Amino acid sequence: GNGSTLQTTAPPSQPQPEPLPFQHPLYSMDVDGMIRFKATGKQLDENDIAIHQEEILNAVVGYVQDTMKREMGFQEVYLPSNSPQHLKCNVFVSSNYLTAKKLVLFVAVSRGLSPGIWSRGLILNSGVRAGSMLAYFRKALDEGYGIIVPNPNKNAVMMRDSNKKVPIPGSASPEEHMDSVWDAFVSPADAKRVFFIGYSYGGVLVKYLLHSRGEALLRRNGAVALIESSHRIEDGDSQTVKSLLAHRAMYWEVNHDVPLQAKMDGDAPYRTGCTCLSAGKPPRVLTNHYFVAAFCIKTVMDPLFRFLNVRDATTYVDTEKNRPADLPPPPPASIDDGGGIYTMDTSTNTFRPDMKRTQSGKFNNPGSEKHCNLCLFHFTFLDRRHHCRMCHRAVCNACSRDRLFMPGASTAQRACTDCASDGNKPFPPPE
């Protein structure tokens, strides 16, 4: 025979459904996933975001969840199943979640967040690619995982007739919701191993589940991957939790001094009880918390899935040391981070300000106390206001992770990302 028979030995690949177009009367999405005004093509600035954020988020959530259902075959299911229609919360499961050999739960928590989204601020500031979990879902499905996307953020329903908030049975708190998801979806699934990917406060809920379902989890113990997680290890934590975090968990955060995938010492492992790896150093321009978070989520995706395969923290760190370096993907031609447009300088692979196109005056109100002056995040009970000890602006926790030694202080003081990365440059007084 001729050589044509050789080609038939590869399994026929499933035809991939076409990605859904983003459709909205007012907004369009560009190739980088950034939302723009349809009529003018203008990218949203911080005023546009402040005015239109709910409308934009609703459009994006609709698009993301439609993509999950129509392109990826997710099913939208409801908890508790026996509750009246209006007293439920929606959870998403992949079509193979009951039969897959391994199962992964994606956990992200913040007020008003919908399943399929890492963070509302990421969507608004860094676009749909950065702010949604779609890329991670594709990767997980490609690698044979069943997926469950809990909805720990929906805990009560506003009743139209009485205008009262009624708690959703079994999901009255994010913690209770995680227990319900475990009992309703994870328990009956065939998967021998259960994995978690937790982002930010999602790490707190993953740790809670290690406590509350620890015995069941140990029998099906996969691994825990945490991105910029805000959980802490406490003295009172059980031995099960401590040992799962120490041996079966990996934590990533951006670090300006430690190269990508290198082990971090000091505060991070002490605080988290995990092996902590660096997500590398974002381009200098990315001082805004959302751009740093987007950089982190994108950079660690492949390393994170490699860890889920290996499962053991020590083995993973050793194998990563000896791994040939990945070639970095070609960077985008330019980045607009709201504080000006930065163009790639291909000779040095760094971003430099595009002087012709930058706009000045990022902060209209240097003194706002209602929201973070760096990323515009509105303070909540969970994410409280802090003050930078250098420029005294109100900032959120994520934008003030650095600690600097300052004259007259015996301990390192909280500093915002701007001050920490610019050295000791005091903020100019308001005009």
N, C-alpha and C positions, 0 to 999 in steps of 0.2 A: 504494500500500500504506500501511498504518498504520505508526506509528513503532516497532512491536515488532521489526522486522528489525534495527534498530540494535543491539539488545542482543546479538544472536547473533555480532557481529563479534569480540567479545573471546574469546580462547581459553578453553575450559572449564578451570577450575582443578582440579587434581588434588584429590580429596577427601583431606584430611589424616587419617591414622590417629589415633584417640583416644590422648591421652597415657596411658601405662601407669600404673595405680595402684601405689603403693608398698605392698607386702604383707610383713608380718613379724609373728610371734606376739607379740613384746615391744615393738616400736617402731612409731611412726607418723611420718608426715612432714606438717608443717603447710603452709599455703599459701606461706610464705616459704622452704620447703625445709629448715626446721630439724627435726632429729630429736627426738622426744619419747617419753616412756614412754607406751605405749598405755593402760595401766590407769589412770594418774592424769593424763595430759596434761601432766606436768611436763617442762620443758625440761632437758636434761642439764647438770649443773654440772661443774666440773673433776674432782671425785672420781668422778662417774659415767663421765666420759670416760676417766679413768685405769684404771678397773676394766673397762669394757666395750668399750674402743676397737676391739679386733680383731673382735669380734662385730658392732659397728655398721658398721665399714668393710666387712666381708664382705657385709653386707646391702645397703649402698649401692652397692658395686661391682657386685653382681648386678643391682640395679635399673638402674644406669646402662648396663651392657652389654646388658641385655635391651631397654632403650629404644633403644639404638643399633641392635640387630639387628631388633627387631620393628616399631618405629615409623619408623626412618630407613633401614632396608634395608642396614645394614652387614653385611659377611661377616667371620667370624672365621677367619683363615688362620694357618698355622703355619710357623715357620722352624726349622731347615732342612726342606724338604719331604721329603727322603729319610732323615731320622733316625728311629729307633724312636719310637713314640708318646710315651713318657715323657721323651724328651730333646729337647723342642722348646719354643719360646716362642710365645705367641699375639700376633698383630698384627691390627689391624682395618682393613679397607679398605671404602670406600663402593662401592655396586654399579656406579657409573660410573667407577671409578678408571682403568680401562684406556683409556676412550674420551674422557673429558673433555678439553677444550682446555687447561685449567689445573688444576694439582694442588697441594694444600697439605698439608704435613706438620705435625702438631702434636707438639711435643717438650717433655716435662716429665720431670724426673729427680729421684727421691729414693728412698731404700731402701724396698722393699716397695710401691712405687706401681704401680697397675694402669692399663692404657690407658683413657682417657676421663675421668681425674681429674687436676686441676691439682696438688693436694697433699692428703695425708692430713689434715694439720692444718687445712686450709681446710674440708674436709668436716665434721670434728668440731666446729670452733669457729664456722664461719660458714654451715654448712648445705650441702645438695646443690646448690642453684642456684649458689652461689658457688664451690663446690669442684669441680664437674664441668664438663666442656667442652661439655655438651649445647647451651647457647645458641649457642656459637660454631659447633658443627656445623650447627645449623639455618640459621644465617646463611650459612655457606659453601655449603651445598647449595642454598639459595635463590639464591645468586649464581652457580651453575653450576660450582663447583669439584668435582673429585674429591678425596677425602680419604684420607690414609694416617695411621694412628695407630700409630707404632712402640711397642715395649715395651722400652726400654733398661735397665729395672730388673731384668729377670729374666735372670740370667747363669749360674745353676747350678741343679741339681736334687738334692735330698737322696734318696739311694737307701735304700729301706726295708730291704733285706736286709743291707747293709753299714754303714748309717748314715754313708756318706761323701757328700760333696758332689762331684758330677760336673759340670764345665763344659758348657754347651750349645754344640755345635759352631757356630761362626760368630757366637755371641752371648756369648762368654766375658767380654766387657767391654762397657760401654755404647757405646764407640767402635766396636768390632768389629760390634756389632749394627747401628749406623747404616749402616756400609758394606754389610752384608748386606741391609738393607732397601732401600738404594739399588739394589743389583745385582738383587735379586729382584723388586721392585715398581716402582721409579721408572724404571729403565732401559727395560723393555719397554713402559711406558705411552706413549700417543700424545701426551700433553700437550706443547705447545710450550714452556710456561713452568712452572717449579716454584717454589713459594713455601714459606716456613717461618714458623711461629708458635712462638716459643720462650719458655718461662716459667722464670724463676729459673735453676737449673743447666742447664735445657734449652738456654739460650743458649750454654753451653760446648760442647755437642754439635753445635749448628748450626754454630758456628765450626769445630769439628773437621772437619765434613763439607765446609765450604768449602775446607779444606786438602786433604783426602784425595780428594775428587771434584771439585776445582776446575775442571779442564778441561771435564769433562762438564757441570758446573753452569753455566759461562760460556755454553755454547751454548744452555742452556734457562733463562737467568737471569731469574727472576721478581723476587721481593723477599723481604726478611727482616724480620719484625716481632718485636720482643723486648719482653717485659714484665718489668720488675724483674730483668733478666738479670744473672747474676754472671760473665759472660765478661769477659776483659780483652784489650786489644790489647797485643801484645808486640813488642819490637824485631825479633825474628827472624821475625815473620809475613811471609808472602810478599806480593808486590805485589798479587796476585789477591785475597787475603783482605782486605788493607787497602782496596783500591779497592771491593770489593763492600760492605764495611761502611760505607765513607764515602758511597757514591752510591746503593746499593740497599737500605739498611737504615734502620730507624727504631726508636728505643728509647723506652719510656715508663716513668716512675716517679712516684710520688706526691711532690709538693713543696709545702711549706706557704707558700712565698713567691712561687712562680711560678704564674700562672693556667693553667687547663686549655688544652692545645694550644699554649702559648707555649714558645719555645725556651729550653733551659737552657744556661747557660755553666758554666765552671769544671770541677769534678772529673769530672762525668758524661761529657761528650764526650771528655775526655782519657783517661779510663779505658776507655771502650767503643769508641772509634774511630768512633762513629756520631753522626748527628744525634739529639739527645735532647730529647724533649718532655715537658712536665709533664702528669701525669694529674690535676692540680688538688689541692685541699686537702680531705682528708676532714673530716667533722664532728669537732669537737674531742674528742668522746668516744672516737673510734676510735684509742686509743693502742696497743691490742694489735696486734701485727704481722699477725695473720690478718685482722683487720677492715680494716686498711689495704690488704693484698693483695687482699682481696675487692672493696673499693671500687675499686681500680686496674683489676682485670680487667673489672669491669662497666662502668666509666666509659669505658675506651678501646676497647671493642668496635667501635662504629660508626666512630670515627676510624681505627682500625687497618685495617678492611676498605677504607676510602676510600684509605688509603695503598697497599694491595696493588693497587688499581686504577690508581693513578698511577705507582707503582714508582720514580719518581725523587725522591730526597730533597729537592733544592732546589725543584723544581717544586711538590712537595707542600706544603712549608712556605709558599711564596708563595700557593698557592690557598687554604690553610686560613686565612691572615690575612684574606683578603677574603670569607670564607664568612659568611653570616648566622648568628648564634648559634643553636644548637639550643635549643628550650625544654626545660628539664630535666624529666625524668619526675616525676610526683607522688611524693614520698617516702613510705616506709612510715609508718604511724601511730606506731609505736614500735620501738625497737631494744633488744634485751637483749644486751649484749655480755659477759655473765657477771659484769661488775662492777657491775651495776645496770641498771635499765630507764630508757631515755631516751625522752622523748616529743617529738614534733615540735611546735615552737612556730610555728604557721602565720603569725603576724604577722611574724616575723623570719626564717623558714626556717632556724632553727638547732635543734640538739638541746639540751635542757636536762635535767638529772637529774630524774626523777620521784621526789620525796622520799618519797612514800608507799610506793613499791614497791622502793626500792633496798635492797640488802643490803650490809653492810660486811664488811671483812676479806677482801680478795681473795686475799692470799698467806698460806696457812697456815704455810708454811715459807719465811721470807725468805732463808734461807741455803742452799737446795738447790744442789748443785754438779752434779747429774746431768742436770738439765734447765733450760731457760731459764726464769727467774723471771717473765718477762712472758707468753710464749705457750705455756709448758709443753712446748716441743719438746725431745725427748730428744737430747742431743748425739751426733753420730756422727763417724766419721772424716772424712766430707766436710764436715759442718757443725760446726765445733769450738766449744768453750766460749771465750767472751771475758768480760772483766769491765768493767763500767761504772766509769770513774774517779771518778765522783761518789758513787754509792751502794754501789759495790763488789759488787753482786750479779752472779751468773753470768748471762750473756745470750747468745743466739745472734747470728750475724752480721746477720740481717735486723732484729733488734730493737735493733741498736747501730750504725746507719749514720751517725748524727750525730757531728760532731766539734766540741767546744767548747773555747774557751781558758779555762784555769783558773789560779788564782793559783799562781805558782811554776813553771809549765811554759812552756817557750819555744815549744812547738808545740801545735796543737789536739789534744785528747785524746778518746778514744772515750767516748761517752756513750750510755746507753740511751734509748729513745724517751720513757720516762716523765720522766727528768731533763731531757732536751732540751726537751720541750714544757712542762714545769712551771717552767722557769727553774731557778735554783740552789736547789733544795729538797732538802736532804739526806734520805736515807731514815731513818725513825725506827729507833733501835736495837731489836732484838727484846726483848720484855718479859722 
